[in-house]
Amino acid sequence: MDNIEILILVLSFLIFLSMRVPIAYAIGLAGFLTLIVTMRSIPSVTTLAQRMATSLDSFTLLAIPFFILAGQIMNRGGIAVRLINFAKAIVGPLPGGLAFVNIISCMLFGAVSGSAVAAASAIGGFMNPRMEKEGYDKSFSAAVNITSATTGLIIPPSNVLIIYSLASGGVSIAALFIAGYIPGLLIGFALMTVAAVYSIIKKYPTDKAVKFKEFVMRLLSALPSLFMLILVIGGIVAGYFTATEASAVAVIYSFALAAIYKEISWKDVSPILLETVKTSSIVLLLIATSIAMSWVMSYENIPQEISNTLLGISDNPIIILILINLILLFVGVFMDITPAVLIFTPIFLPIVTSMGMNPIQFGIIMILNLCIGLCTPPVGSVLFVGCSVANLSIQKVIRPLLPLFIAMIVVLMLITYIPELSLWLPTLFDL
């Protein structure tokens, strides 16, 4: 077989993107054009439609709208402010204290909401004005917020890890969730290191240390929000419920918490549900078209062609992993994280497993690669949200973003070549 199918797939997809066709439609149309090379038009349409429909017939996928709903409730339920106050009590007095607060708050809120965009919006909307008032550079504050918001996609619960489990053919969601903790914390520490150096050079001010009584009060205020992580992840690991059931528990708990805080009234329920439906529809359409495209690639033997090409360049695992990371970093610049995971997992997972890599480790590597892409133009959704919240143009944020990108790439290399960073916790819990 020649490479005409690969050429048609890639070129048509890039052409549709350049025409500003929505990415879900671009993926579906590119898959259709590729398929009609070897199949008539009517069977091509019906086959793609069938693949899209059957791809969503999954109990596991029910977790996604539930986690999105839980995140929407938390975003409006006063949880962000309590997490920020708790983070300020921990790291406020340190050099670059407010930048640390931004990073830790995004890590905590991203973890309990499972959404990088929600973290960038909720934490950035509160922290950016505060950091600017205290003398921090506005573009630096936005850059810190943008990069740290992505940690919620690594630290569980994470919708993207659920999608990777689906694309990989059934890697344990519980194992993926547990595997995300150490890499997520490493990213946070790396970002804080850069923020500390930057803050010392710029001589940014620090907060006063809070008294012990105040610290305890802030901790108690944040504990109910933090307990959701224990409830969801602990329940999954202990085997009390599946990831899908855990997502429903997260909705009930977050709604009860918002009601106790009295931050949400009945009139807020309708907008929350509407936003959840809109977001879920977009995500599920992306999943349907991406899985259909994955089937087309498998039908046309494209993954095998790409695998042979990569292995033809080198049989050295170190070189192969560098190439895969570079490709994923490039893909993340132009493609949203959900379709990228669904399309490229079937291509690269067989290659890395043939070299002896655990699918759990590769899942974390892939998600971190694509998280970096969320912070880069032209398709970086978190970049756009972070800039919008800070009321800045993308050009003004790029320069302070660069050292933070480097920190994330350093962590990526560590996770790529030190398997224990991803696998130690799953092994410890026998997952």
N, C-alpha and C positions, 0 to 999 in steps of 0.2 A: 504494500500500500504506500502511495506517495503521501506527501504532507499537505495536500490540497484542503483537507478538512480542517486541519489546524489553522491554516492560512485564512480560510473563510471565517472560522469561529473568531479568531483574534481580530482580524480587520473589521468585520461587521460590528463586533462589539465596540471597538474603539470609535468607529464612525458614528454609531448611534449615541455614544457618550458625548462625542464632540458636537453632535446636533442637540445636545441637552435633552435627549429622550430619558425619562425616568429610568433608573437603573434596573428595576424589576422588568420593565418592558424591553429594555435593551438586552437583558439576559435571555428572555424568552424568544425574542426575534432572532438573536444570534444563533440560538439553539435550533430554531426552525430552519434558518438558511443553511446551517451545517447539515441538518438531517436530510433536506431535499436533494443533496448531492447523490445519496444512495437510495432514496425512497421517494415515491410520488407525493405530490403536495397534499392531497386529502388524507392519506394515511399518516403523513407527517403531522398534520394538525391534530388529528384524533389521538395519535400516540402521545404527543406532548400534553394534550389536555388530560388524558388518562393518567399520565405520570404525575402531573401537577395535583390532580385530585387525590390520588392514592398516597402521595407524599405527606399530605396533611392528616391522613387517617392514622393518627398516632396518639396513644394515651399520654406518652411522655411530653408531647408538644403542648398539652393543656397547661403545663407548668408556666409557659411563657406569658400568656395573658394574665394569669394569676399573679406572677411576680411583678409584671408591669403595673397591675392594679395596686399591689402593695406599695410599690415605689411611688405611685401617684398620691396615695393616701399619706405616706410619710413626707412627701415633698410639701404638702399643705398642712400637715398636722403638728407643726411646731417642733419636730424632732431635730431639724438642722440646727436651730438656735441652741438647744440643750447640748448637743454634741460639740458645737463650737465653744461654748462656755467651759465644758469639761476639758477640751483640748487646751484652752488658754490657761487653765489652772495647772496643767502639766508642764507645758513648754514655753509659756509666755515670757518668763524671765530670761530665757536663753538668747544668745546672739541670733538675730533673725527670728525672734520668737513668733511674731505674727505670721511670717511665712511658714513656720513650723505648724502653727495653728491651722493655717489654710490646708496644708498637706495632710495632717492627721485628721482634720474634719472631713476632708474629701475621702480619705481612706475609710473612715467609720461610716459616713453617710452612703458612700458608694457601695460599701459592703452590705448595709442593711436594706438599701433600695435596689441594688443590682444594676444600676444605670449610671453610666459615665456622664451622659447629658444632664440627668437630674442633679448629679453632684456638682457639675460645673455651674449649673443655673442657681441651685439653692445656696451653695457655699459661696460661690463667686459674688452673687447678689448681695450677700451680707458682708463678706470679708474685703472685697475690693475697695469700697468706700472707706472702711475702717483703716486699711493699710495705707491708702493715699493720705488720709487725715494725719496719720502718725509719721508721714515723711517718706514712705516707700514709693519708689518709682511705679507709676501706674502700669506701664508695660510689663515690668517684672512681676507685679502682683498677678496680672492676667496670665502670664506664662506659667507661673507656679500653679495657679488654679487649673489651667488647661491640662497640664501634664499629670498632676496628681489625681484629677477626676477619673482617669483611666484605670486607676488601681482597683476600682470597684468591679471591673470586668475580670480581674484575676482573683481577688479575694471573694469568696463565696458569700451568699448564693449569687450565681452569675448565669444569666440567660445564654450567654455565648458558650459557656462550657456545656450547657445542655444541648445546644445545637451541634457542638463538636462531637458529643457522644452519639448523636443521631447520625452524623456524617461518617463517623469512624466505624459504624456497624455495631455499636453497643458497648463501648468502653464505659465502665462503671461511673455513673454520675457522682456517687458518694466519694469514690477515689479521686476524681477530678477536683471536686470541691475541696477535699482535704489537701490535695497537692498544691492548691493555689495559695495557701497561707504564707509559706516561707518566701516564694518569689514575690508575692504582693508586698510583704514587709520589706524585702530587700529593695524593691523599687522605691518605697517610701523613704527608707534610710538614705538611698542614693540621692534622691531629690532633696532631702533635708541637708545633706552634706554640701551640695551645690548652693543651696539657699543660704547656709551658714557662711560659706566663704564669700559669697556675693554680698551678704549683709555686713560682714566685718569690713570688707573693702569699702563699701559705701557708708559705713558707720551709721547704720539704721538703729533707731532706739529699741529698747526692750520694755516689756511690761513689768510692773512690780509683782513680786511674789505674793500670792494670796495666802491668807492665814489658814491654818489647819482646819478651822471650823468651816470656812468658806469652801475649801477644797472638798470636804466631806459632803457639803450641801450640793455642790455641783456634781459630784460623783453619784450621789443618790438620785439626782434629777436625771442623769444620763443613763443610769442602770436599766430602767425599763426598756429603753431603746436598744441598748447593747444586749439585753437578754434575748432579743429576737434571734441573734446569731446563734446563741446556745440552743434555743428552742428548735430552730430550723435545721442547722447542721448537726446538732447533737441527736435530734430525732432520726435523721437520715442514717447517720453512722451507727446508732444503736439499733437500727432496724425497726423502729416503731412505725415509721411511715416512709413511703417512697418520695422521690423529689417532687412529683406532681401533687401528692397529698400534702407535702410540706409547704408548697406554694399556697395552697388553700388555707392552711394554718397561718401562714404569714399574713394573708389578707385579713383574717378574723382578728389576729393579734394586733395588727397595725391599726385597724379600724377601732378596736376597743381602746387602744392607747390614745388615739386622736380624740376619742370621745371623752376620755378621762382628762386629757389636757384642755378640753373644750376649745380646740382650735378649728374644729370642723362642725358645721351645722348641717341640717338636712338639705338646705338649699345648695350646699357644696357637693352633695353626692352626685347630682346629675352631671355637672361639668367634669367631675372626676371620672365617671363611667364613660362619658363621651370621649374624653381624651384617651382613656384606656383602649376603647374600641378602635379609635383612629390609629393609635400606635401599634396595636396588635395586628390590625389589618395590613399595615405596611410591612411589618416584620413577617407575617405569615405569607403574604404574597411573594416577598423576597425568597422565603424558604421554598415555596412551591416552584417558582421559576428556576431557582438555583439547583434544586434537586433534579428537575427536568433536564437542565443543561448537563448536570453530572451524568445522567443516564445517557444523553446523547454522546458525550465524550467517551463513555465506556463502550457504547455501541460502535462508535467509529474507531475504537482502539487508541484514542488519543493519549490517555494516561501512560500506556505502555510505550508509545512513541517518545513521550517526554522523558520517561524513566530511562529508556535506552540511550537517549541523547545525553542525559546527565551522567549516567554511568560510563558513557563513552568518553567523556571529558577526563574523568579520573575515577579510580576505584578506591581512592583514599577517603575514608569517612570524614576526616576533618575538612577536606576540600569540598566534599559533597554537602556537608552541613553549612558551610560558609555560602555556597551557591544557593542553597534553599533559603537561607536567611535573607540573602540579598534579593532574591526573587520576591519573597513575602513582604519585605520592606517596600519594594517597588510597587507591588500589588496594593498594599495598604494605602499608598499615596493616591491611588485612582479608584479604589473600590471600597464600598462600605464593608464592615466587618462580617455581617451575617452571610451575604453571598460569597465572600472570599473564603470563609471557613467551609461552606458547603461545597464549593467548587474545587478548592485546592487540597482539601483533606484526602479525597480518593486518589489524587495524583501523587502526593508526596508521602502519605502514610505507608504504602507498600515499600517505597524506597528505603525509608529510615528503619522500618521493622526488619527488612532484609539485612540491614547492617547491625541489627541487634538492639535498636533503641526501643524502649518501652513506649507504647502508644500514649500513656498518661503524660510522660515527659514531653513528647512531641506536641501534645495538646496545649500544654502551658507555653512551649516555645512559639507555637503558631499564634496563640492569642496575644502574647506579649508583642510579637512582631506587628500584628495588625493594630494593637493599641497605639503603637507609635504612629501608625498611619492615620489614626483618628485625630492626631494633633498637627497634621501637615496638610497644606493646600494641595490640590484644589477640592478634595472631597471630604476633608476632615470635619466631621460633624461637631466634635467637641471643640475644635479650634474656632469654628464659626459661632457656636454658642458662647464660648468664653470671651471672644472679642465683642460680641453683641452685648453681653452683660456688662463688660468693662467700658463699652462705648468707645472702642478703639478700632482702627483699621488693622488688617492682618499684617501689613508691612511693618507696623510699629512693634509688633509682638515677636516677629521672627528672630531678631537678634538676641533677646534674653532667653528665647526658647532653645537656642543651639546648645549651650552647656547642659541644659536639662535633658535634651535629646541624647547627648553623649553619655550621660549618667544612665539613662534607660538602656542604651545599647551595650554598655559595660555589663549591666545586670543580665541582659539577653545572652551575652557570650558566656557568662558564668553558668546560667541555667542550661545552655546548650551543651557545655562540655563537663559539667559536674552533675551527673544524674541524681545524686543524693539530695540535692536542693529541692527537687520535685518529688522524689520517690520515698524519702525517709519517713514522712508522716503517713502516707498510705500503707507502707510496710509495717509501721509501728501499730497501726489500727487493723492490720491484717485485711486490707482491702485490695 
